[in-house]
């Protein structure tokens, strides 16, 4: 059973790794990732989680949060006929290591086979 994570801590605090500032002439994405790593993970929005996860940043802490969010919201949103799938895509397109992350498990990692298929609301 995974240990609870302190949502008031940032990825920098959880990993105990502090990146140097990004280069002066860097992209908006790199700047955003650097900034998001300093934010408490409990304050990250789904689009923030998707941005970090697609860059393979903080997967150990962010994947369980993302999966919990998807489990809580996907059925309700899909029932409305539309689902904002950026976070879903970010999670299911990570490599096989996703199944090894505590709190995610192989069942979620198995969702990679279903990536790109439309969500169908329950009958």
N, C-alpha and C positions, 0 to 999 in steps of 0.2 A: 504494500500500500504506500503510495507516495506521501511524503511529508507535506503538510500545508505550507504554502509559500506566503511570505509577508508581502501583500499587494502594495504596501506603501514604499517598498524598495524598488529601485531602478535595476535595469539589467547590469549596469556598471557595479552596483552594490552587490547584487546576487552573484555575479561572476567574479567579483573582486578584481576586475580588469578595467583600467581606465585608458581609453584610447586617447591619443593626442588629438588636438583639433584637426579638422580636415584641411587640406591644402587650400590656399587662397583661391585658386582658379578651378575649384571642383564643381561637380554637377549639383543640381538641386536635390537629387536622390541621395547622394552621399551626405550632403548637409543634413537632410531630414533624418537619415539613419543615425547619424551622430547625435542629433538632438533627441530623438526618440529613446535612445539608449540611456539617456539621463533622466527620463520621466519615470515616475512610479508606474509599475506595470498595471496596477489597478486603474490608472487613469487613461490607459491606451484604448482608443476607439477601435472598432473592427477594421477600419481602413488602415489604422496605424499597425495593428497586428499583421494584417496582410502584407503591408510594405516590409516589415521586418522579417516575417517568415519567408517571403519570396527571396529575400537576400540571405537566407539561412543564418539569421542573427537571433541568438537567444532561444533556439528551438526547445531546449530542455524546459524552459519556464513558459514560453509563449504557446507552444502547441497544446498543452492541456487547457489553457485558458481559451484558446480558439475553439477547440473541440467542444468545450462546455458551452460556449456561446452558440455554436452551430446547433448543438443538440437542443438548446433552449429556444432558438428562433427559427430554424429551418422548417419544421412542420407547420408552424403558424404562417410564416411568410409564403411557403409553397402553396398552402391552401388558398391563398389569394391569387394564385396564378402567376406569380413572379417572385424571383428571389435574387437579391444582389449577391452574386456568386464570387466576388473577389476573394473573400476570406476562405470560402470553400475551395476554390481553385488553389490558393496558396497552400492549404493544408494537404490536399490530396495529390499535389504534384511534387511534394518533397520525396526524397528517396526512400529506400526500404528501411532506413534507420528510424523512420517515424514510428514503426511498430515497437521499437525498443524504448521509446520515451515513456517514462512512468506517467500514468494517467491518460494515455492515448490508446495503446494496445494494438494488437494485430487486426482487430475488427475494423477500427477506423482506418488503419493503413490499407486495408483491403478496399476501401473506397476509391483508391486510385483506379481500379478497373472501371469504375462508373463515371469518372471525370469526363465532362463534356456531354453527358446524357442529360436530358431535361428532367427536372424533379417533377414527379407526379404526386398530386395531393392524395392522401388516403381516401379510399372509397367510403 
